[in-house]
Amino acid sequence: METLPSLIEDFLDYLLDVRGYSEKTVETYEIALRQMAEVSAFYEEDATWVLDITPFRFKIVKNSKKTIVKKLSAVRSFSKYLREQRHVSLTILSDESVKVPKSLPKPIEAHYIDEVLASATPQEQLLVVMLYGLGLRISELSSLTLEQIGNGWVEIHGKGNKVRQLPLLPSLQTMIERHLAAAHPKKYLFEKGNAPLNAAQLRYKLTKLFKTHGIKATPHQLRHSFATHLLNEGARIADVSELLGHETMATTQVYTKLGSVKKMQEYMKAHPLAGKK
């Protein structure tokens, strides 16, 4: 059997060359795995290889929970590679999961989005409104074809090949028609040449646009904003869950916590006892 460092090197090459991971992502894996290899034990016992990461767990115990989860995820991906690609019989010791508390997403207030739209180019406006108006994931927007748009609806192919139908607002339909007339895309809504603009390219355009207004924003924040603003205005959680393409409503329920401040404001304004001292 090869040494642990050489197996890690092979795994990193596999991520780059076979899986097509970006260099930045592979670098993140490399840092975690080299840190793990420095202190962990790797040995054979009863025809099974054992990777004891107990010392590694002690080493990273003071890291944030999210950082620990990411580093352990890198180790698990590495172990999966050894089992499935290298056919190594492997046992990992001290591989207990770490629970990470769910952090609430931070929606962008509607008036900030209006401010950005007011000074954006037509293509930038369409980019923002497709994400904020439909709650799309950036990957879904990148792969969106012209054939998926029509008759007042957009057909989205989301995670797990799950298909959902989203209604097109009249204003968004107008934006799309204006974009088609100006850009003449052949297959994809956003494309360059014959290829779609990828998620990274669209993300760069969006973050740059908001940055000119002093706002730090991501595509996922616009998706969060879509859900939060709908729920705050009285939309049913079941409908929002379906629009987002969530597998279960439990995933969507995190957004309901975001309305607590608004609920308190409405309570203080409406309840007869709220104004009494």
C-alpha positions as CSV (number, residue, x, y, z in Angstrom):
1,M,0.0,0.0,0.0
2,E,1.2,3.5,-0.8
3,T,1.8,6.0,1.9
4,L,-1.0,8.3,3.2
5,P,0.6,11.5,1.6
6,S,1.0,9.8,-1.8
7,L,-2.7,8.6,-1.7
8,I,-3.8,12.1,-0.9
9,E,-1.8,13.4,-3.8
10,D,-3.5,10.9,-6.1
11,F,-6.9,12.0,-4.7
12,L,-6.2,15.6,-5.4
13,D,-5.2,14.8,-9.0
14,Y,-8.5,12.8,-9.3
15,L,-10.5,15.9,-8.1
16,L,-8.8,18.1,-10.7
17,D,-8.5,15.8,-13.7
18,V,-11.5,13.5,-13.4
19,R,-14.1,15.4,-11.3
20,G,-13.2,18.8,-12.8
21,Y,-13.0,20.6,-9.4
22,S,-11.5,24.1,-9.5
23,E,-8.0,24.7,-8.2
24,K,-9.3,26.8,-5.3
25,T,-11.6,24.0,-4.2
26,V,-8.9,21.4,-4.5
27,E,-6.6,23.6,-2.5
28,T,-9.2,23.6,0.3
29,Y,-9.2,19.8,0.3
30,E,-5.4,19.7,0.3
31,I,-5.0,22.0,3.3
32,A,-7.4,19.8,5.4
33,L,-6.0,16.5,4.2
34,R,-2.4,17.4,4.8
35,Q,-3.2,18.7,8.2
36,M,-5.0,15.4,8.9
37,A,-2.0,13.3,7.6
38,E,0.5,15.1,9.8
39,V,-1.0,13.7,13.0
40,S,-3.3,10.7,12.1
41,A,-2.3,7.1,12.1
42,F,-2.7,4.9,8.9
43,Y,-2.1,1.2,9.3
44,E,-3.3,-2.3,8.3
45,E,-5.1,-4.5,10.7
46,D,-6.7,-7.8,9.9
47,A,-6.6,-7.2,6.1
48,T,-8.3,-3.8,6.6
49,W,-6.7,-0.4,6.5
50,V,-7.4,1.8,9.4
51,L,-7.3,5.6,9.4
52,D,-7.3,6.9,13.0
53,I,-8.1,10.6,12.9
54,T,-8.5,11.0,16.6
55,P,-5.4,13.2,16.9
56,F,-6.7,15.3,14.0
57,R,-10.0,15.8,15.9
58,F,-8.1,17.0,18.9
59,K,-6.0,19.3,16.7
60,I,-9.0,21.1,15.2
61,V,-11.3,21.1,18.2
62,K,-10.9,24.8,18.7
63,N,-11.9,25.6,15.2
64,S,-15.4,26.8,14.5
65,K,-18.0,24.1,14.0
66,K,-18.4,25.0,10.3
67,T,-14.6,24.7,9.8
68,I,-14.5,21.3,11.5
69,V,-17.4,20.1,9.4
70,K,-15.6,21.2,6.2
71,K,-12.4,19.5,7.2
72,L,-14.1,16.2,8.2
73,S,-16.0,16.4,4.9
74,A,-12.7,16.5,3.0
75,V,-11.6,13.4,5.0
76,R,-14.8,11.5,4.2
77,S,-14.5,12.4,0.5
78,F,-10.9,11.1,0.5
79,S,-12.1,7.8,2.2
80,K,-14.8,7.4,-0.3
81,Y,-12.2,7.8,-3.1
82,L,-10.1,5.1,-1.5
83,R,-13.0,2.7,-1.2
84,E,-14.6,3.3,-4.6
85,Q,-11.7,4.2,-6.9
86,R,-8.8,2.4,-5.3
87,H,-10.9,-0.5,-3.8
88,V,-9.3,-0.2,-0.4
89,S,-11.0,-1.8,2.6
90,L,-10.9,1.1,5.0
91,T,-12.2,1.9,8.5
92,I,-12.1,5.4,9.9
93,L,-11.8,5.9,13.6
94,S,-13.3,9.1,15.4
95,D,-15.4,10.0,12.4
96,E,-18.4,11.2,14.4
97,S,-20.5,13.9,12.9
98,V,-20.5,17.5,14.2
99,K,-23.8,19.2,14.3
100,V,-23.7,22.8,13.0
101,P,-26.5,25.1,14.0
102,K,-28.4,26.5,11.1
103,S,-27.5,30.1,10.4
104,L,-30.4,32.3,9.2
105,P,-29.9,33.7,5.7
106,K,-29.7,37.4,5.3
107,P,-32.2,38.8,2.8
108,I,-31.6,42.0,0.9
109,E,-34.2,44.6,1.6
110,A,-36.5,45.3,-1.4
111,H,-35.6,49.0,-1.6
112,Y,-31.9,48.2,-2.0
113,I,-32.8,45.8,-4.9
114,D,-35.0,48.6,-6.5
115,E,-32.1,51.0,-6.2
116,V,-29.7,48.6,-8.0
117,L,-32.2,47.9,-10.7
118,A,-32.8,51.6,-11.4
119,S,-29.2,52.0,-12.6
120,A,-28.5,48.6,-14.1
121,T,-28.2,47.7,-17.8
122,P,-31.0,45.7,-19.3
123,Q,-29.0,42.5,-19.1
124,E,-28.1,43.2,-15.5
125,Q,-31.7,43.9,-14.7
126,L,-32.7,40.6,-16.2
127,L,-30.1,38.8,-14.2
128,V,-31.2,40.3,-10.9
129,V,-34.9,39.8,-11.6
130,M,-34.5,36.1,-12.7
131,L,-32.9,35.4,-9.4
132,Y,-35.0,37.6,-7.1
133,G,-38.3,37.3,-9.1
134,L,-38.2,33.5,-9.5
135,G,-36.0,32.4,-6.6
136,L,-33.6,30.5,-8.9
137,R,-30.4,28.9,-7.9
138,I,-27.5,30.4,-9.9
139,S,-26.8,27.0,-11.5
140,E,-30.4,26.8,-12.6
141,L,-30.2,30.2,-14.3
142,S,-26.9,29.3,-16.0
143,S,-28.3,26.2,-17.6
144,L,-31.7,27.8,-18.5
145,T,-32.5,27.4,-22.2
146,L,-34.9,29.4,-24.3
147,E,-37.1,26.2,-24.8
148,Q,-37.8,26.3,-21.1
149,I,-39.4,29.7,-21.3
150,G,-42.9,30.2,-22.9
151,N,-46.6,30.7,-22.4
152,G,-46.2,32.7,-19.3
153,W,-44.1,30.0,-17.5
154,V,-40.5,28.9,-16.9
155,E,-39.7,25.3,-16.5
156,I,-36.8,24.7,-14.1
157,H,-34.8,21.5,-13.9
158,G,-33.5,21.6,-10.3
159,K,-31.6,19.4,-7.9
160,G,-32.2,15.7,-8.3
161,N,-33.8,16.2,-11.7
162,K,-36.8,17.7,-10.0
163,V,-38.8,19.8,-12.5
164,R,-40.9,22.8,-11.3
165,Q,-43.0,25.4,-13.2
166,L,-42.7,29.0,-12.2
167,P,-45.0,31.8,-13.3
168,L,-43.5,34.6,-15.4
169,L,-44.4,38.1,-14.2
170,P,-45.5,40.4,-17.0
171,S,-42.6,42.8,-16.2
172,L,-40.1,39.9,-16.4
173,Q,-41.6,38.7,-19.7
174,T,-41.0,42.1,-21.1
175,M,-37.3,42.1,-19.8
176,I,-36.8,38.7,-21.5
177,E,-38.2,39.9,-24.8
178,R,-36.0,43.0,-24.7
179,H,-33.0,40.8,-23.9
180,L,-33.7,38.4,-26.8
181,A,-34.0,41.3,-29.2
182,A,-30.7,42.8,-28.1
183,A,-28.5,39.8,-27.5
184,H,-30.0,37.2,-29.9
185,P,-29.1,34.2,-27.8
186,K,-29.4,30.9,-29.8
187,K,-30.0,28.3,-27.1
188,Y,-29.4,29.7,-23.5
189,L,-30.9,32.8,-22.0
190,F,-27.4,33.9,-20.9
191,E,-24.8,32.8,-23.3
192,K,-21.5,33.8,-24.9
193,G,-20.9,32.2,-28.3
194,N,-22.6,28.9,-28.3
195,A,-22.0,28.2,-24.6
196,P,-24.0,29.3,-21.5
197,L,-22.4,31.8,-19.2
198,N,-21.4,29.6,-16.2
199,A,-22.4,30.1,-12.6
200,A,-19.1,31.8,-11.8
201,Q,-19.5,34.3,-14.6
202,L,-23.1,35.2,-13.6
203,R,-22.1,35.4,-10.0
204,Y,-19.3,37.8,-10.8
205,K,-21.6,40.1,-12.8
206,L,-24.1,40.2,-10.0
207,T,-21.7,40.8,-7.1
208,K,-19.9,43.5,-9.2
209,L,-23.3,45.2,-9.9
210,F,-24.3,45.3,-6.2
211,K,-20.8,46.3,-5.1
212,T,-21.1,49.6,-7.1
213,H,-23.9,50.5,-4.7
214,G,-21.9,49.5,-1.6
215,I,-23.9,46.3,-1.1
216,K,-22.4,42.9,-0.6
217,A,-24.7,40.5,-2.3
218,T,-24.7,36.9,-3.7
219,P,-27.1,35.0,-6.0
220,H,-28.1,32.9,-3.0
221,Q,-29.0,36.0,-1.0
222,L,-31.4,37.0,-3.8
223,R,-33.0,33.5,-3.5
224,H,-33.3,34.0,0.2
225,S,-34.8,37.4,-0.4
226,F,-37.4,35.9,-2.8
227,A,-38.5,33.4,-0.1
228,T,-38.4,35.8,2.8
229,H,-40.3,38.6,1.1
230,L,-43.0,36.3,-0.1
231,L,-43.5,34.8,3.4
232,N,-43.5,38.2,5.0
233,E,-46.3,39.3,2.7
234,G,-48.5,36.4,3.6
235,A,-47.6,33.7,1.0
236,R,-48.2,30.1,2.2
237,I,-45.1,28.2,3.2
238,A,-46.2,25.2,1.0
239,D,-46.4,27.4,-2.1
240,V,-43.0,29.0,-1.4
241,S,-41.5,25.6,-0.8
242,E,-42.7,24.4,-4.2
243,L,-41.5,27.6,-5.9
244,L,-38.0,27.1,-4.4
245,G,-37.9,23.4,-5.4
246,H,-37.3,22.2,-1.8
247,E,-37.8,18.5,-1.2
248,T,-39.6,19.2,2.1
249,M,-41.2,22.2,3.8
250,A,-38.8,21.7,6.7
251,T,-36.1,23.2,4.5
252,T,-38.3,26.2,3.8
253,Q,-39.2,26.7,7.5
254,V,-35.9,28.4,8.3
255,Y,-37.2,31.4,6.4
256,T,-40.2,31.7,8.7
257,K,-37.8,32.7,11.6
258,L,-36.8,35.7,9.6
259,G,-40.2,37.3,10.0
260,S,-39.9,37.5,13.8
261,V,-38.9,41.2,13.8
262,K,-41.8,42.1,11.4
263,K,-44.2,40.0,13.5
264,M,-43.2,42.0,16.6
265,Q,-43.6,45.3,14.8
266,E,-47.1,44.3,13.7
267,Y,-48.0,43.1,17.1
268,M,-46.8,46.3,18.8
269,K,-48.7,48.4,16.3
270,A,-52.0,46.4,16.4
271,H,-52.5,44.9,19.9
272,P,-54.6,47.1,22.3
273,L,-52.3,46.5,25.2
274,A,-49.1,47.2,23.3
275,G,-49.2,51.0,23.7
276,K,-50.0,50.9,27.4
277,K,-47.4,51.4,30.1
